[in-house]
Each structure stands twice: as structure tokens, then as C-alpha cells.
Amino acid sequence: MNITFFGEEGSFSQIAARRRFPKAKMQSGKTAFDCFDALRRQKADVIIVPIENGSGGMIDLTVDEMIRFPKWNPASALVREELLMRIELLLMAKGKLPASAIKRIYSHRAPFDHCNSWLRKHLPKAERVVCGSTSVAAQEAIKDPQGAAIASIEAAQLYQLKIITKDVGKHAVNQTKFFVIGKPVTPKNKPGLSTLFFETRDKPGALCDVLTVLKSEKINMTRIYSRPIFNRLDEYIFMVELKIPSRTNALDKLLVKLGPVTDLLQPVGHYAMVKV
């Protein structure tokens, strides 16, 4: 299996990919676009991209690429699994810097959100530089004698950075979810999660109509998120994740009932959650 993971070598997406598929061939996709482009051009059988962080919330760039992806159908690509991984964040630098010497901190947006309390207390004056991934942050810290990065122990080992502290992210449990997206496996008729994209009509109660269908079918919604529709001011597309009792019965019945109350309805996968 050829897998494209989000970020550079040492990213959390690569760590999740290695844990789930230890024998697969891996290649880096520096951005979410690069990952989906590898899938479009059949350069990857599967991509692994972050979708939600326990502290930072939804990963907008991943969601936006999912919205733009034109090949959501059972013959080409669907979400195959959702991976759940506990994240350990560390503060690292090229040399063993004292805190007073750190002028800049590099990381992805989600780790900055998670570590905000610690940083405000211990490094309130340090500039925060947002990078595309934690592995890119580690590379930036190598080049900056007054810089540090918040990244994984694997990134520290790979880029030969010194650990300054392991306390930067310890104030709360930090977990990230990743989507495994690629050519669908044979669907199993058993309980699982399903993700749908939908648009509603421009009228009062349009979203309520959708939620009423979910309630009437006794479907539990585990995620709802909205993104603006390009070039359509004040209009949004919704992404929901649902707990589905079975693939062939409950989901198909639900899609039939949601059709009349949505303008666009796009299922993008029925899958299990796997802890890695």
C-alpha cells in the first residue's frame, strides 16, 4: 500500500500512519492539498490527514479539501477509518536553551491552542510562529538559534533537537483524530460512523429540518461543522458525523429521508474508529 501522510517526516500524521500500517510505503504530503492531489492523481492508495484536535478543534484545511474533492463515490475514494491517537507535545530546540533565551516558538495552530496556558505563564513574550505542521516547525527551530518548536518526540529524534521540557502540553489530555481516505474496502454491515456533507435551503428552520430527521431516525450526531461556500456570501456547507447502527439499512434509509430537506447531500464514508 502506498500512503501519503500530511506533513513532513516526523509529523503526527506519519506517526499515526506508521502505527496503523507499519508495512506500508510512506511519502510526505506537505499540505492537505498535496495529500488529496496524490489521491486524485493515483500516486497514493490511501492518504492520512488530521481532521480534529481535542484542543484546537476541526482542521479547516482538511475539511476544505474534502469539500473540493470531486471523486466521492464507492468506486474511487471514501473515508475508510478514523484513527484516534493521544498526542504528546514537547518543547525542543537545537541547543539546550534557557527559557529566557527563547524569542520565537514554531508549531502548528492546534498545538499552540493546546499549550496556550503553559506558554502564557512561562514564555509570555515569545513570538508564536504558525507552521503548516509540527514537523515543519521542528525544521524551522533547527535554523533559529533563539527559536524552539512544539512537536513530537519523534520529530526531536529525527531532527536532532534537544528537549527543553515535556510539561508544555501536560495540563490536559490531548488527542487528535485522523481520516484514512482511499479506495473503499468492502463495506461491513455493522455499526460505525458516517460522515456526510450537506447544504440546506435558504429558509427559516432549514437546519432544524435536517436535525429533525436525525432525531426521528434515532441517529446520534457526534460532530457538526460548517464552512462557507465559495463565492456565495452568507451560505454554508455542513459536515456531520453520525453514529449509524448498520451500513446497509439505517444509512440508506437516512439518506432517502434527508434528500427532500437538503439541496446537496454527499456521503463520504462509513467507517470504524481505531485507536493507535
Secondary structure, 3 states (H helix, E strand, C coil): CEEEEEECCCCHHHHHHHHHCCCCEEEEECCHHHHHHHHHCCCCCEEEEEEEECCCEECHHHHHHHHHCCCEECCCEEEEEEEEEECCCEEEECCCCCHHHCCEEEECHHHHHHCHHHHHHHCCCCEEEECCCHHHHHHHHHHCCCEEEEECHHHHHHHCCEEEECCCCCCCCCEEEEEEEECCCCCCCCCEEEEEEEECCCCCCHHHHHHHHHHHCCCEEEEEEEEECCCCCCCEEEEEEEEECCHHHHHHHHHHHHHHHCCEEEEEEEEEEEEC
